[in-house]
Amino acid sequence: MFFYLSQFLSFLAMPLTIISLLIVVGAIYFRRKWGKRSLWAGILLLWFFSNQFIANQAMLAWEPEFKEFDEVKPHEYGIVLTGVTNLSKTAYDRTFFNKGADRITHALQLYRMGKIKKS
């Protein structure tokens, strides 16, 4: 029972669900003052959260600054979080990389430059 309740509550907490509820309630009760406010709040929130410029600015705020390889201090270990390989190809003697291949290639570059000793 708790599992179903937690799934339902997490569905209700999703931003798109809240925005959809605001728009639907606002459309049903449009003649009332709070209905109009609900509709406009839903439309404005939908516009705000689906705006690509705002999404890009939010992602840039969380992204660390770019560093040259020369600025990187030497470290003992290097950890690579990949998840970019595709092992379901027919050739078993090589690895196929998807979009995020620069993670592993940058780690290899740092290893060859002596910036990390073990990976």
N, C-alpha and C positions, 0 to 999 in steps of 0.2 A: 504494500500500500504506500509506504514511504517513497519507494522508487517512482511510482506513477505520479505522486504528488510533487516530487522534486522535478520531474520532467515537465509537468504542466506549469509549475511556477517558473522554471527557467524559460519556457516558451513565452510566458507572459512578460518576462523581464527583457525580452529581445526588443531592441529599438524599433524595428519595423512593425512589430506587433502593437506596440504602444502608439506609434504614429497612425497605423491603420485604424485602431480603435478610436483615436481622437477624430479622425476624418469621418468615420462612419457615424459616431455619436453626434458630431457636428452637423452632418448632413440630415440625420433624423430629426434633431431638435434645432433646426436652423432658425426657426422663428423666435426662439428664446435668446436672450443676451449671451448666456454661457454657451449655448450651442454654436453661435457664430464665433465666439472666442475659441472654442474647441476646434472648429473647422479650420480657422486661420492658423491656430497653433500647430495643427497637424500638417497643413500645407507648408508652413514656414520651416518646420523641423524636417520634413521630407526634402525640401529644397536644400536646406543647410547640410544635411548628412549625405546627400547625393551629389553635392557640388564637387567636381573634380579638383578645382583650385584649392578649396579648403582641405580636402583629403590629402593633396600633395604637400601643403604647408604643414599639416599635422605630422605626416611621415618624415618630412625634413627636420622637424623639431626633435624627433627621436633618433635620427640617424647620426652616428658619430662623424667627426670631421675626418677628411681624407688625410692620410699620412704617406709620405714617400717611404720607400723601403730603407733609405739611409737613416731616417728618423726613428726607426723601430729599434728598441733596445734588445740586446741579446737575452734570450730566455732558455731555460733548461728544456722545457717541453712545449710542443705545439699540438693543440687539439683541433681537429678539423671536423666540423659538423656538416656532413655532406647531405646525404639523402638525394643525390643528384644522379646516381648511376642507374643504368637500366640493364639488369642482368637477364632479361627475358629474350634477348637477341639469340640468334642461332649460333653465332661464333662464340666458343667458350674460351678462346685464348686472348681476349681483349675486353676492355671495359668501354662501354658507350656512355658518354656524359650527356646530360640534358642541359638546361639553361644555366644552372648554377655551377658550372665547371670551374669558374675562376677561383672558387674557394680552395679547391685542391691544388690548382696550378700555382696560386699565390703561396700556399703552404710549402710546396716543393721549391719555389724560388727562394723563400726565406731559409729553408733547410740548406740549399746549395750555397747561399750567401753566408752561412754560418750564424744566422740570427737565432735559429733554434737548433738545439743539439739532438733532440729526439722527437719523434712524432708518433 
